[in-house]
Amino acid sequence: MTATVKLYTDFTGRIRDASEQSCELLNIASVRSALNRKLPLYFVENRHRVVEMMDAARRGLSKQVLTAVQNGRTRLRVIVEAHRVRSEHHELLEWVVRRID
């Protein structure tokens, strides 16, 4: 499992693009099944801070949050960052998730 992964969501937190490694970290079966799921729901600690960070990133601010994801029976501590980015046709949030355990 890679230590740092990136995902992309719309401003509501719905996953629009993910990698195999990000799905593995979040314990999602496949990239296809990850699409349109709400990313903040995968964080099992400090979820309210992740949502606040998402709102700040939508406004152009950058923050980090310490949280955890549930990967099977194991809880993995991660640092999450979100940044507003522009793709070809849409503005998205780029999420960087770094495992610290």
PEFEN-V503060 format. One record per backbone hydrogen bond with DSSP energy under -1.0 kcal/mol. NH is the residue of the N-H (numbers start at 1). CO is the residue of the C=O. If there is no record, write none. Layout:
NH_CO, NH_CO
//
This chain:
5_97, 7_95, 8_17, 9_93, 10_14, 13_10, 15_37, 16_8, 17_8, 23_19, 24_20, 25_21, 26_22, 28_23, 34_30, 35_31, 36_15, 37_34, 39_13, 41_38, 42_39, 43_40, 44_68, 50_46, 51_47, 52_48, 53_49, 54_50, 55_51, 56_52, 57_53, 58_54, 59_55, 60_57, 61_56, 65_80, 67_78, 69_76, 71_74, 74_71, 76_69, 78_67, 79_98, 80_65, 81_96, 83_94, 85_92, 87_90, 92_85, 93_9, 94_83, 95_7, 96_81, 97_5, 98_79, 99_3, 100_77
//
